[in-house]
Amino acid sequence: MPRSPRTPRTSRTRLGGSGAAAPGLAAAALALLAAAPAPASAIPPPPPAAAAPAADPAPAGPSAFRLSNPQVIAHYSHEDGQTPENITLDPDGSAYLTFALARQVAHADTGGHTRVIATLPEAAPARTPGAGAAAVTGIVRTHDGSLYVPYVTGTDRTGIHRIRPDGTVGLFARLPADGHANGLALDRRHGLLYAADSRLGTVWRISLHDASVTAWAAGAPLQPLTSAGANGIKVHHGAVWVSNSDRGTLLRIPVREDGTAGAVETHATGLAGIDDFAFAGDGKTVVAALPASDEVVLVRADGTRSTLLTRRDGISGPTSVAVRDGRVYVASASALAADKDPNLLVAAIEGAGRTEPATAGPGAAHSGAAAAGTDEADAK
């Protein structure tokens, strides 16, 4: 893949104090669980769309799916706990990010200009399993503009929190205090959330209608080997897809007609420390973040993989990926790097992987599901 020069280093964006504890050891622990703003023109324009893009990039040939012009559009302050953990997109290409250790949710516009829109309440003393410090992890956006995030504290504040469009923050659904809900996915059609618990090896299903919580899936493929099992999660074409960081696997769990979980299927292996991921199109090909090796990789429908981005492109311990309108967005927490550089990077998609926005029905254009293309649209 051709390399583009990295965006020159600017001063870190400081978004205001959060009252969170110093992130040093907590950042390292969170990493083990997973293994100045640019101008408004910073996001690279997508190349012209192909006449008939393929649903899945072909396994043969490096030109089937490639990225060009990677640019870091925002740098953040590791000292202030602004470590991007997860991302969801708006239709206009702007992004919502969770800053894990600052307990914050932020909005970054298309130029990278970032503002904090919510800070989760302090949980003192925080006793988060495996990390110690309280942390905000995954994020989704529903059609009414509400944001939902897992907040892990080791206390009775642990659970899914809702941030309303007016900025009001509240606990929506309580989850076990000894767990570590990490990735979060939206099934918009059925009004459900799915949360991947890295410590308990469980996928929790949460109803958006009544906030009821069900242990939807569990078992050895979701369990950790040492510290972090189920991590990233997406709803895609009748199944819930989950990454397992410790096992380096990407899993597919079919959703049965009655809504229960089918048998866990292993889609890909050898993805050491895999964190979150996003689908590259309508098929089974994904773009995945591998923080331990500082890579973003393409995992094809047949399970084979190739490298799309490395630290040379500007990523630094990537934790999550989003795809929309011919672009890939990568959030980096930089937890394991000696030279801390948490940031947000955007690159243009070329080749067969270029996709157009999904048209998943009324309200889809306002949801995190539609913003990610085919990701999280529904489960049958």
C-alpha positions as a Python dict, from the first residue, in 0.01 Angstrom:
ca = {
    (1, 'M'): (0, 0, 0),
    (2, 'P'): (143, 344, -85),
    (3, 'R'): (243, 538, 222),
    (4, 'S'): (136, 898, 270),
    (5, 'P'): (331, 1137, 491),
    (6, 'R'): (200, 1149, 843),
    (7, 'T'): (25, 1464, 958),
    (8, 'P'): (276, 1690, 1137),
    (9, 'R'): (250, 1671, 1513),
    (10, 'T'): (42, 1946, 1666),
    (11, 'S'): (-22, 2032, 2025),
    (12, 'R'): (-253, 1792, 2202),
    (13, 'T'): (-621, 1878, 2226),
    (14, 'R'): (-714, 1935, 2590),
    (15, 'L'): (-1086, 1914, 2641),
    (16, 'G'): (-1124, 2009, 3004),
    (17, 'G'): (-1068, 1823, 3328),
    (18, 'S'): (-1278, 1520, 3411),
    (19, 'G'): (-1182, 1458, 3769),
    (20, 'A'): (-1056, 1115, 3660),
    (21, 'A'): (-753, 961, 3821),
    (22, 'A'): (-413, 987, 3650),
    (23, 'P'): (-424, 739, 3362),
    (24, 'G'): (-77, 580, 3378),
    (25, 'L'): (-128, 235, 3533),
    (26, 'A'): (-496, 229, 3449),
    (27, 'A'): (-416, 289, 3083),
    (28, 'A'): (-175, -1, 3080),
    (29, 'A'): (-430, -223, 3247),
    (30, 'L'): (-698, -129, 2996),
    (31, 'A'): (-451, -196, 2716),
    (32, 'L'): (-384, -541, 2850),
    (33, 'L'): (-758, -598, 2861),
    (34, 'A'): (-753, -540, 2488),
    (35, 'A'): (-393, -654, 2424),
    (36, 'A'): (-391, 2079, 1774),
    (37, 'P'): (-681, 1985, 1560),
    (38, 'A'): (-639, 1971, 1184),
    (39, 'P'): (-825, 2218, 957),
    (40, 'A'): (-1174, 2141, 833),
    (41, 'S'): (-1038, 2004, 506),
    (42, 'A'): (-841, 1733, 686),
    (43, 'I'): (-1064, 1439, 594),
    (44, 'P'): (-943, 1299, 261),
    (45, 'P'): (-1205, 1300, -15),
    (46, 'P'): (-1314, 954, -126),
    (47, 'P'): (-1219, 842, -475),
    (48, 'P'): (-1494, 817, -739),
    (49, 'A'): (-1724, 522, -676),
    (50, 'A'): (-1690, 219, -898),
    (51, 'A'): (-1988, 142, -1117),
    (52, 'A'): (-2060, -188, -943),
    (53, 'P'): (-1865, -234, -618),
    (54, 'A'): (-1831, -590, -496),
    (55, 'A'): (-1992, -693, -169),
    (56, 'D'): (-1672, -862, -54),
    (57, 'P'): (-1321, -761, -159),
    (58, 'A'): (-1171, -1049, -355),
    (59, 'P'): (-912, -1255, -168),
    (60, 'A'): (-672, -1246, -462),
    (61, 'G'): (-465, -940, -539),
    (62, 'P'): (-371, -646, -318),
    (63, 'S'): (-573, -400, -529),
    (64, 'A'): (-911, -544, -431),
    (65, 'F'): (-926, -327, -117),
    (66, 'R'): (-675, -63, -20),
    (67, 'L'): (-653, 263, 172),
    (68, 'S'): (-497, 588, 57),
    (69, 'N'): (-413, 927, 205),
    (70, 'P'): (-430, 835, 576),
    (71, 'Q'): (-443, 1152, 785),
    (72, 'V'): (-451, 1207, 1160),
    (73, 'I'): (-719, 1474, 1197),
    (74, 'A'): (-703, 1508, 1577),
    (75, 'H'): (-451, 1439, 1854),
    (76, 'Y'): (-565, 1401, 2215),
    (77, 'S'): (-411, 1427, 2560),
    (78, 'H'): (-311, 1096, 2717),
    (79, 'E'): (-225, 1280, 3038),
    (80, 'D'): (-590, 1387, 3067),
    (81, 'G'): (-720, 1035, 3004),
    (82, 'Q'): (-838, 1122, 2651),
    (83, 'T'): (-775, 772, 2522),
    (84, 'P'): (-1023, 697, 2240),
    (85, 'E'): (-1175, 356, 2302),
    (86, 'N'): (-1463, 339, 2057),
    (87, 'I'): (-1630, 530, 1777),
    (88, 'T'): (-1964, 571, 1605),
    (89, 'L'): (-2041, 801, 1312),
    (90, 'D'): (-2298, 1058, 1210),
    (91, 'P'): (-2425, 1070, 850),
    (92, 'D'): (-2227, 1393, 798),
    (93, 'G'): (-1899, 1211, 865),
    (94, 'S'): (-1848, 1350, 1214),
    (95, 'A'): (-1770, 1107, 1494),
    (96, 'Y'): (-1865, 1033, 1853),
    (97, 'L'): (-1579, 895, 2063),
    (98, 'T'): (-1550, 749, 2409),
    (99, 'F'): (-1247, 865, 2609),
    (100, 'A'): (-1211, 563, 2835),
    (101, 'L'): (-1010, 693, 3128),
    (102, 'A'): (-1147, 1047, 3127),
    (103, 'R'): (-1499, 898, 3156),
    (104, 'Q'): (-1597, 1124, 2868),
    (105, 'V'): (-1794, 1111, 2545),
    (106, 'A'): (-1683, 1358, 2279),
    (107, 'H'): (-1789, 1474, 1935),
    (108, 'A'): (-1530, 1531, 1661),
    (109, 'D'): (-1639, 1723, 1352),
    (110, 'T'): (-1507, 1646, 1005),
    (111, 'G'): (-1205, 1868, 1064),
    (112, 'G'): (-1116, 1693, 1389),
    (113, 'H'): (-1230, 1977, 1614),
    (114, 'T'): (-1346, 1796, 1926),
    (115, 'R'): (-1568, 1889, 2219),
    (116, 'V'): (-1674, 1689, 2521),
    (117, 'I'): (-2050, 1641, 2531),
    (118, 'A'): (-2078, 1432, 2849),
    (119, 'T'): (-1875, 1312, 3147),
    (120, 'L'): (-1989, 999, 3329),
    (121, 'P'): (-2037, 1034, 3708),
    (122, 'E'): (-1740, 951, 3926),
    (123, 'A'): (-1750, 608, 4089),
    (124, 'A'): (-1540, 624, 4404),
    (125, 'P'): (-1368, 409, 4483),
    (126, 'A'): (-1366, 248, 4139),
    (127, 'R'): (-1287, -124, 4145),
    (128, 'T'): (-1307, -211, 3776),
    (129, 'P'): (-1196, -573, 3728),
    (130, 'G'): (-861, -589, 3554),
    (131, 'A'): (-820, -212, 3528),
    (132, 'G'): (-894, -50, 3863),
    (133, 'A'): (-1007, 283, 3719),
    (134, 'A'): (-1357, 348, 3592),
    (135, 'A'): (-1380, 352, 3213),
    (136, 'V'): (-1624, 430, 2933),
    (137, 'T'): (-1593, 174, 2656),
    (138, 'G'): (-1824, 114, 2354),
    (139, 'I'): (-2076, 351, 2197),
    (140, 'V'): (-2381, 345, 1970),
    (141, 'R'): (-2628, 615, 1861),
    (142, 'T'): (-3000, 556, 1818),
    (143, 'H'): (-3239, 727, 1579),
    (144, 'D'): (-3352, 983, 1840),
    (145, 'G'): (-2997, 1109, 1887),
    (146, 'S'): (-2937, 933, 2220),
    (147, 'L'): (-2598, 776, 2282),
    (148, 'Y'): (-2552, 454, 2479),
    (149, 'V'): (-2219, 360, 2639),
    (150, 'P'): (-2101, 84, 2873),
    (151, 'Y'): (-1948, 226, 3190),
    (152, 'V'): (-1739, -18, 3397),
    (153, 'T'): (-1657, 71, 3758),
    (154, 'G'): (-1666, -240, 3977),
    (155, 'T'): (-1955, -74, 4162),
    (156, 'D'): (-2332, -47, 4129),
    (157, 'R'): (-2278, 224, 3867),
    (158, 'T'): (-2158, -42, 3621),
    (159, 'G'): (-2392, -76, 3325),
    (160, 'I'): (-2520, 84, 3009),
    (161, 'H'): (-2557, 460, 3045),
    (162, 'R'): (-2768, 679, 2819),
    (163, 'I'): (-2675, 1029, 2708),
    (164, 'R'): (-2982, 1213, 2583),
    (165, 'P'): (-2958, 1479, 2310),
    (166, 'D'): (-2984, 1750, 2578),
    (167, 'G'): (-2672, 1611, 2749),
    (168, 'T'): (-2851, 1442, 3039),
    (169, 'V'): (-2661, 1132, 3155),
    (170, 'G'): (-2822, 844, 3344),
    (171, 'L'): (-2788, 474, 3414),
    (172, 'F'): (-3012, 290, 3167),
    (173, 'A'): (-2946, -76, 3249),
    (174, 'R'): (-2733, -221, 3527),
    (175, 'L'): (-2474, -491, 3446),
    (176, 'P'): (-2272, -712, 3684),
    (177, 'A'): (-2014, -515, 3881),
    (178, 'D'): (-1759, -794, 3838),
    (179, 'G'): (-1783, -777, 3458),
    (180, 'H'): (-1623, -554, 3198),
    (181, 'A'): (-1870, -469, 2921),
    (182, 'N'): (-1657, -353, 2632),
    (183, 'G'): (-1794, -328, 2278),
    (184, 'L'): (-2158, -230, 2220),
    (185, 'A'): (-2374, -299, 1913),
    (186, 'L'): (-2719, -184, 1807),
    (187, 'D'): (-2997, -395, 1654),
    (188, 'R'): (-3211, -104, 1544),
    (189, 'R'): (-3491, -313, 1392),
    (190, 'H'): (-3568, -493, 1716),
    (191, 'G'): (-3471, -220, 1961),
    (192, 'L'): (-3186, -416, 2120),
    (193, 'L'): (-2832, -355, 2236),
    (194, 'Y'): (-2565, -625, 2255),
    (195, 'A'): (-2267, -578, 2489),
    (196, 'A'): (-1952, -792, 2483),
    (197, 'D'): (-1820, -864, 2834),
    (198, 'S'): (-1442, -913, 2824),
    (199, 'R'): (-1413, -1051, 3178),
    (200, 'L'): (-1719, -1274, 3202),
    (201, 'G'): (-1707, -1404, 2843),
    (202, 'T'): (-2071, -1316, 2790),
    (203, 'V'): (-2276, -1128, 2534),
    (204, 'W'): (-2546, -930, 2716),
    (205, 'R'): (-2866, -838, 2534),
    (206, 'I'): (-3038, -520, 2656),
    (207, 'S'): (-3386, -412, 2549),
    (208, 'L'): (-3420, -47, 2453),
    (209, 'H'): (-3791, -75, 2534),
    (210, 'D'): (-3775, -179, 2900),
    (211, 'A'): (-3400, -193, 2984),
    (212, 'S'): (-3423, -566, 3061),
    (213, 'V'): (-3091, -752, 3051),
    (214, 'T'): (-3038, -1110, 2930),
    (215, 'A'): (-2723, -1320, 2918),
    (216, 'W'): (-2770, -1391, 2547),
    (217, 'A'): (-2456, -1592, 2466),
    (218, 'A'): (-2169, -1747, 2662),
    (219, 'G'): (-1923, -2034, 2637),
    (220, 'A'): (-1557, -2110, 2582),
    (221, 'P'): (-1513, -1918, 2251),
    (222, 'L'): (-1614, -1597, 2429),
    (223, 'Q'): (-1413, -1655, 2747),
    (224, 'P'): (-1076, -1490, 2819),
    (225, 'L'): (-760, -1696, 2843),
    (226, 'T'): (-582, -1445, 3067),
    (227, 'S'): (-752, -1105, 3079),
    (228, 'A'): (-975, -1013, 2784),
    (229, 'G'): (-1220, -1238, 2603),
    (230, 'A'): (-1518, -1100, 2407),
    (231, 'N'): (-1435, -744, 2305),
    (232, 'G'): (-1556, -586, 1981),
    (233, 'I'): (-1911, -655, 1864),
    (234, 'K'): (-2135, -581, 1566),
    (235, 'V'): (-2480, -686, 1443),
    (236, 'H'): (-2463, -779, 1075),
    (237, 'H'): (-2703, -966, 848),
    (238, 'G'): (-2882, -1189, 1097),
    (239, 'A'): (-2588, -1252, 1328),
    (240, 'V'): (-2391, -1100, 1613),
    (241, 'W'): (-2018, -1086, 1540),
    (242, 'V'): (-1770, -1075, 1829),
    (243, 'S'): (-1391, -1051, 1856),
    (244, 'N'): (-1201, -1234, 2131),
    (245, 'S'): (-880, -1049, 2218),
    (246, 'D'): (-704, -1324, 2413),
    (247, 'R'): (-784, -1594, 2157),
    (248, 'G'): (-722, -1374, 1852),
    (249, 'T'): (-1048, -1482, 1692),
    (250, 'L'): (-1339, -1327, 1506),
    (251, 'L'): (-1666, -1507, 1583),
    (252, 'R'): (-2013, -1515, 1429),
    (253, 'I'): (-2322, -1602, 1638),
    (254, 'P'): (-2639, -1652, 1431),
    (255, 'V'): (-2960, -1503, 1569),
    (256, 'R'): (-3232, -1769, 1556),
    (257, 'E'): (-3589, -1691, 1452),
    (258, 'D'): (-3695, -1673, 1818),
    (259, 'G'): (-3413, -1429, 1896),
    (260, 'T'): (-3192, -1674, 2085),
    (261, 'A'): (-2827, -1732, 2007),
    (262, 'G'): (-2719, -2005, 1769),
    (263, 'A'): (-2393, -2197, 1787),
    (264, 'V'): (-2079, -1984, 1787),
    (265, 'E'): (-1888, -2004, 1458),
    (266, 'T'): (-1520, -1910, 1419),
    (267, 'H'): (-1473, -1688, 1115),
    (268, 'A'): (-1102, -1605, 1151),
    (269, 'T'): (-806, -1688, 1376),
    (270, 'G'): (-453, -1556, 1428),
    (271, 'L'): (-567, -1200, 1503),
    (272, 'A'): (-360, -1149, 1817),
    (273, 'G'): (-512, -892, 2051),
    (274, 'I'): (-796, -799, 1815),
    (275, 'D'): (-1009, -517, 1952),
    (276, 'D'): (-1303, -368, 1764),
    (277, 'F'): (-1385, -395, 1392),
    (278, 'A'): (-1623, -277, 1120),
    (279, 'F'): (-1763, -440, 808),
    (280, 'A'): (-1610, -330, 480),
    (281, 'G'): (-1926, -396, 280),
    (282, 'D'): (-2236, -611, 265),
    (283, 'G'): (-2049, -940, 297),
    (284, 'K'): (-1825, -1095, 560),
    (285, 'T'): (-1511, -888, 510),
    (286, 'V'): (-1409, -668, 804),
    (287, 'V'): (-1155, -402, 891),
    (288, 'A'): (-1012, -477, 1237),
    (289, 'A'): (-796, -296, 1492),
    (290, 'L'): (-497, -484, 1638),
    (291, 'P'): (-357, -255, 1910),
    (292, 'A'): (-73, -477, 2031),
    (293, 'S'): (91, -489, 1686),
    (294, 'D'): (-14, -136, 1585),
    (295, 'E'): (-203, -256, 1280),
    (296, 'V'): (-535, -215, 1108),
    (297, 'V'): (-599, -522, 898),
    (298, 'L'): (-845, -647, 639),
    (299, 'V'): (-996, -985, 727),
    (300, 'R'): (-1152, -1131, 414),
    (301, 'A'): (-1456, -1350, 379),
    (302, 'D'): (-1234, -1661, 366),
    (303, 'G'): (-1056, -1567, 691),
    (304, 'T'): (-730, -1453, 529),
    (305, 'R'): (-589, -1113, 621),
    (306, 'S'): (-368, -833, 496),
    (307, 'T'): (-234, -516, 658),
    (308, 'L'): (-396, -184, 570),
    (309, 'L'): (-237, 60, 818),
    (310, 'T'): (60, 59, 1056),
    (311, 'R'): (217, 306, 1299),
    (312, 'R'): (400, 462, 1004),
    (313, 'D'): (60, 589, 886),
    (314, 'G'): (-17, 756, 1219),
    (315, 'I'): (-213, 500, 1419),
    (316, 'S'): (-96, 433, 1775),
    (317, 'G'): (-252, 136, 1949),
    (318, 'P'): (-574, 135, 1742),
    (319, 'T'): (-882, 31, 1937),
    (320, 'S'): (-1178, 76, 1703),
    (321, 'V'): (-1273, 124, 1340),
    (322, 'A'): (-1571, 268, 1154),
    (323, 'V'): (-1653, 271, 782),
    (324, 'R'): (-1871, 516, 589),
    (325, 'D'): (-1893, 679, 246),
    (326, 'G'): (-1564, 545, 114),
    (327, 'R'): (-1366, 626, 427),
    (328, 'V'): (-1221, 433, 719),
    (329, 'Y'): (-1202, 602, 1060),
    (330, 'V'): (-956, 468, 1319),
    (331, 'A'): (-948, 565, 1687),
    (332, 'S'): (-617, 502, 1868),
    (333, 'A'): (-575, 495, 2245),
    (334, 'S'): (-193, 469, 2236),
    (335, 'A'): (-202, 275, 2563),
    (336, 'L'): (106, 60, 2499),
    (337, 'A'): (316, 314, 2307),
    (338, 'A'): (625, 470, 2463),
    (339, 'D'): (550, 798, 2283),
    (340, 'K'): (183, 849, 2368),
    (341, 'D'): (-24, 979, 2078),
    (342, 'P'): (-396, 904, 2114),
    (343, 'N'): (-561, 1024, 1797),
    (344, 'L'): (-828, 997, 1530),
    (345, 'L'): (-721, 901, 1177),
    (346, 'V'): (-921, 897, 852),
    (347, 'A'): (-822, 726, 526),
    (348, 'A'): (-990, 694, 187),
    (349, 'I'): (-1100, 353, 56),
    (350, 'E'): (-1003, 252, -295),
    (351, 'G'): (-1077, -62, -491),
    (352, 'A'): (-1360, -309, -446),
    (353, 'G'): (-1420, -220, -82),
    (354, 'R'): (-1572, 120, -158),
    (355, 'T'): (-1932, 124, -36),
    (356, 'E'): (-2223, 367, -33),
    (357, 'P'): (-2433, 452, 272),
    (358, 'A'): (-2698, 201, 366),
    (359, 'T'): (-3066, 276, 322),
    (360, 'A'): (-3206, 65, 600),
    (361, 'G'): (-3545, 228, 639),
    (362, 'P'): (-3700, 522, 824),
    (363, 'G'): (-3468, 678, 1080),
    (364, 'A'): (-3163, 489, 958),
    (365, 'A'): (-2986, 803, 847),
    (366, 'H'): (-2979, 925, 1207),
    (367, 'S'): (-2846, 608, 1366),
    (368, 'G'): (-2500, 482, 1436),
    (369, 'A'): (-2600, 173, 1238),
    (370, 'A'): (-2660, 355, 914),
    (371, 'A'): (-2354, 571, 971),
    (372, 'A'): (-2139, 261, 965),
    (373, 'G'): (-2281, 144, 634),
    (374, 'T'): (-2413, -209, 679),
    (375, 'D'): (-2292, -242, 1037),
    (376, 'E'): (-2544, -279, 1318),
    (377, 'A'): (-2846, -231, 1092),
    (378, 'D'): (-3048, -526, 1212),
    (379, 'A'): (-3055, -888, 1315),
    (380, 'K'): (-3317, -1115, 1171),
}
